[in-house]
Amino acid sequence: MREQDIHNHLKQFILDEFLPDTPPEELEDSTPLRSGGVLDSIATIKVVAHVEQAFNVSLDAHEMGEFDTLAQLVALVMEKHA
Amino acid sequence: MSGQPLHTPADHSRVRLPSLAGLFVQLVLTMAAIHVLAIEDRVAFSSYFSFLLPLGFLIHSVLPLRFRLPFFVLLTIGLIVFIFKLAAALYLLVAAGILIGVCHLPVPFAARVAILVVLATTLGAVHAGAIDASNRVRVIVPALGAIFMFRLALYLFELKHEKQSPGWWTRLAYFFLLPNPVFTLFPVVDYKTFQRTYYNQPAGEIYQKGVLWMARGAFHFVLYRLVSNYLSPPASEVSSLGPLLVFLISSYLIYLRMSGLFHLVVGMLCLFGFNLPETHRFYLLASGFNDYWQRINIYWKDLMTKLVYYPVFMRVKRLGTTGAVLLSTAAVFFATWILHAYQSFWMRADARVPMFEDWGLFTADALFWGIFGVLVMINSYFALRSKPAPKSLKKREVPWSTRAALGRAVQIGAMLVLMCLLWSLWQSPSVGEWLAVLGRAGTASRSEVLVAAGAAGLGLGLGVLGQFLRHRGLDPLPEHPSRARSRFTVLGTMGALLLIGLWHRQHRLPGRLGEVADAMQGLDVRPEAQMLVERGYYEGLLTPLDGYARHLRERFGTIRTRDKIERPEDFPKDAEAWKRTGDLRYRTYKPNAEGWTVGVPWQTNEWGQRDQAYTKEKPAGVYRIAMVGASYTMGRGVRGEKDFESVLEDRLNEPGAASQPIEIVNCAVTSYTVLENALVIERVVPEFQPDAVFYVAHGIERARCARQFVRLALRLQAELNYEFLKSLVRRARLDARQSDEENLRRLEPYADELMQWAYAFMATACRDRGITPVWVFLPTTERAARADGDLAAERPVVEAAGFKVLVIDNPYLGKPLEQVVLNPWDSHPGESSHGDIGRQFFASLRRQQDALQLTFSLNP
């Protein structure tokens, strides 16, 4: 899967699940998701569960706290795919 | 070894000189207010940091970036050396080096964990006294615990997954955080956040946030003191809905002390470029249990999320997301419960874990965390099943809805009520007592219901108004205030508090206002009964009586010399100085005993009195007074010849002062109340053939004697001997199996009767022997401002019993409390105050002698 596809997929998922009223252009690659209050611990679990299912990867516990932005999440998935 | 941290843009670390000067002024003002208000004087906070912090901040902020972390670490090490002195500090530094070094050993991760567990267990055994160690070692253990008990686990966790070394100065700075040696109850700073946020914003913004948070912390402390003095009734005084609501609210609000402490600590760290996130986010405004968990002690939540929640989830995710989330949440609350006990062990110099020592506390503690956990699990279950409330990344116009605002206010209000209930459970000595207190809500008067409904309505109204203002862009509580607003807040609040404190010190504010100012400065102005109340886990950890806190204070000589023995070790602590009496008094001083009282020598005469040895037979021509009372009259903390009884006796016997020689026999015994003193007057006083008894009372006898009766009758099993007392036990349904608080509540309706009985007993014992009973009113140092009210409450009782009343006018000469008391930790009058009391006693006796109708006279 291409990086751009992963990026688009995850961005859409976050917008649908957690920011339903937000125009897509407002969610930038560097928008802080966890430290910015968009994702709490349950939301993070939802994201991780979705990532594992959608991209057929397995994340470690410490990686759940590794990403704070969309760009970092995409990089994490890419790293798992590599 | 480079001091240049990772990820830090050099331009973020600079701040312009005018801006730095402004920050310095705010910091100095904040530290001055903290000093005047004696914030955290429990650990001598302002003594350690009044100069160190502003100076350290100034030097640090002008240093090149690569020198700042080394400077910060060395500053902390310097503080450690000052606190513990070189030898003990070296022990601490070596132990710290070993613990950090083990994390880096080139052995498998599990082996490093095993070695650390062995080391921690050994240290724990030293702390608990299971392994003998010198004082130098024992004194550093709470500091080691405070530094490593949680942060070492986070460090090790991150080290396992570290991709790039942050440099040794960053590693050392993470452990050697400047406030930590003084504050052992410390927010669990996350290692990764610590690295990531170092100068991640312009320095000026981080520093401004730091000063603001320190000011907020100081303000929280002041609020806490007001709540603790004016809104914290003991459970025994909760008799209906009104007091119950106050009790519940205060149970929650005393957490202000914790939030104040954490704001102070993190604010200080911000001043050195560590742009750490907030530790609490308006937790009183939480609208659900998950929301609450995300707002209160956020660092703890992050610790649990990283080390328990995510790892457990990943291990059990095969159960499905919902099952795994619920199990992970349960694990988090179980770990939180256990780790609070673990924290108590390391933090307390006596290594105690009170919740594991008392079944009542254990069940209340377990139930609190259990209920809290289940509620968060329920909340999580629904959060997983529903779409979250829409959030927006940017501010956008949303139409105002009063109904939605009211709904949110109701949600917050309901959450507040639930948390008050839960916190009151956590702070209760047992579940049974908590239920008993709640059971009194049923007895509500119509006016109480109306006031409660009005308060709830007002709260909801304010909630809606706050949201309306926020909607209009006038947010009263912004999460990220502008720098200008922060400056204004710091200068305004700290300036006002400093002015009030200074004015009160110089001129003493009048009446109740003065008492409130005393309370703001950390003095306990509550009635005696309430002062004995200790509430909850954090209050237990933050006690000034803890050995580590005492060590911190003792580094400053002005306190040390007067601070050797504190309240719980009331004199004489040595059991050999006491003997059992076999009656209601339970115990009294032994004859010819010797010892110390708050650092000054103490001894009794051949009759077991702290006085010169008078013959039992009164010499001819002498007027003899037997002085009866408790620790004030005994002269706690002052030399024998300097107590007010001796000063008075000297004045009375100055040439030409009185019509005849006067002797005063001091029969006072520390901690005695009107109950034991009734026996003193009946059994001890007559042996000395006095003409008069001066019973020195403080106007708080009702509360003291009720509490003491419960203690004597049920805990000490003192011989009651009198049918009235035995019947009182029956009538009030006092029961040793009940807690003291519950017994006190049961005794409350009979407290007046008990006091009347004791005074009548005293007066009768005097009259039967031809002795004149005089009730001398001397307010305590802390209640001098309330003396009129206290006198008015007890005077009718003693006059009805047959006492003549002598009021010592203005015994403390209106001096500020801190000039009157023995030391900041003991509110008994100091030596110079005893001199004042003695002279005022003499002057009052001379003025009021006609009313007293004694058989000697004093010349004008």
Interface residues (C-beta under 8 A of the other chain):
Chain A: E17 F18 L19 P20 D21 T22 E26 L27 T31 S35 G36 G37 V38 D40 S41 I42 A43 I45 K46 A49 L59 D60 A61 H62 M64 G65
Chain B: F157 K160 H161 K192 P277 N290 Q294 K301 T305 K306 Y309 Y310 P311 F313 M314 R315 K317 T321 A324 V325 S380 A383 L384 K387 P388 P390 K391 S392 L393 K394
